[in-house]
């Protein structure tokens, strides 16, 4: 088991190394740089920018080096937590990225937990009450949930919340708490702002997973061992939950690895609409501005999350299904 | 009858001792049982008035081709018919060790019905590959039945599970109890299923084609095990199969089903040496024999099983029957008539009634 974890860890590192080279090369490929934009900005503001200054700046940021040299500088910095410098924000990448990444991961995991928590019971109910009115209602809601674009749903929820609950829903904190030190009140205020994005991000995957759960359980219920359990005298409720549901969880566990990046990309749009300081809008801006160190770092960290998520999903699967064992 | 059991410590010993008294009372009586499946394509009548008894301490074989209602009969006894099927008529009576129960009077998910399942009536299924849950160990699955019916003590239940595995001839029972179904072979899984079925000393064991998915050697071992159960433990067994060979090896009495009806019932000897119903005869003639004429083509039963949504008038076998009497077999369902002691047949050819063709029976 331990050797398998070690081997998978090595594979993950190799994967990430390849991802880092590729993403950096792609980001560096288009002509121009964030710096040239900055220089033209300075010039348009009427500032005297001498040739010497430009050369000095270029020297400082190293923009005339080949992308490979830039990559080398960037990637060696990783060992001591230095991800490079953001051209547009004038800050080290590491100081802007962590809080945003933490919020993104928090939102994504929260949304995934909500999706699991809702889709399992809903899917089970839907499957065990097939072709009844509640099943049809759940199915219709699922289709709407899958079909509705997230930005639209975010706007709808936001305007409804603003209209009926009278709360201010954009951003992370109310104006009162924005600069306040951490405390209970600020925490409650944070939760009051987080539920809208959580619902919006979770909606699509909840609908999808409910669908998956229903289909899977219907399939499992046809298995002979379900009848065996009934023939043993197991109560129907236990037959469903202990014998059938346990066998239909695989795809939901696998989603831990695969919905993670989907949730983060969905989160980008929602965050833009709801004005949340998450990683998504930062990634979009950095790509638009060719802020290569920021973009490269975010892409690499997201890839790391994807790879780790898949690994965790694989480990969870061995817990759920004894037929899956590593290295045997 | 039932109170005779109450005194005995060892149920099986008591059963053997009292066997002579109990001979007359069948373990299970099924009377006029009807099961229907309302489907979008129409109503499927899976069982149309099935009546039979399972004699105590004997093996009753139920034979018939696919779709004749064998498995539905077995599931009806446990009230685990798959939705949307349900029992629409008739009665099922179980004469257990301590009391007589009208199974058809209990709700399918009622507490009393669940108390019967696994403890009074146990069932083993056709596919040992899929009849055990892949995510729990063999021991845990056997112990589950013991925990439901016998003891709340987990360790005791697990000990009991290992013990049962040993009794059904599982090599290394401790290791088997700790393993998952996919780690065992088909024959071992079927042994585990039997151990599970026997774990609570059922009065009646229903075996639904338990050897169909196994190879011949394993089949022989499983049949030997079931024979032992009858002989040593005096267990009553309802054995469903489509193999006449298995019937000959194992059963004491046989019922032959066709399209949701019983067409003939008798002892194994009655059936093999003195079959009456044209369907039974055709079934027997369609078995290839070692040493038979190799050139002669194997006999087939004419026609195929009719569409289940379509209800046939008269005897269900009349479209394929070589002896069908026009105007009679295709209009009225034959009543059972006696062909000998314990041997009944539902066929117009044997009804010495108002129309009066007793001589027909002679030259069938």
Interface residues (C-beta under 8 A of the other chain):
Chain A: X223 X224 X225 X227 X228 X229 X230 X231 X232 X233 X234 X235 X236 X243 X246 X247 X320 X321 X322 X323
Chain B: X75 X78 X80 X82 X109 X114 X115 X116 X117 X118 X119 X122 X123 X125 X126 X127 X130 X131 X132 X133 X134 X135 X137 X144 X145 X148 X149 X180 X182 X193 X196
